[in-house]
């Protein structure tokens, strides 16, 4: 089962990747 921290990290990584794609 995925930990809450893993879910938070994945969401943060997605946001970072999206922001990086905007540049």
CORZI-V659206 format. One record per pair of residues at least 24 apart in sequence whose C-alpha atoms are under 8 Angstrom apart, sorted by the first residue. I is the first residue (numbers start at 0). J is the second residue. If there is no record, write none. Layout:
{{I/J} {I/J}}
//
This chain:
none
//
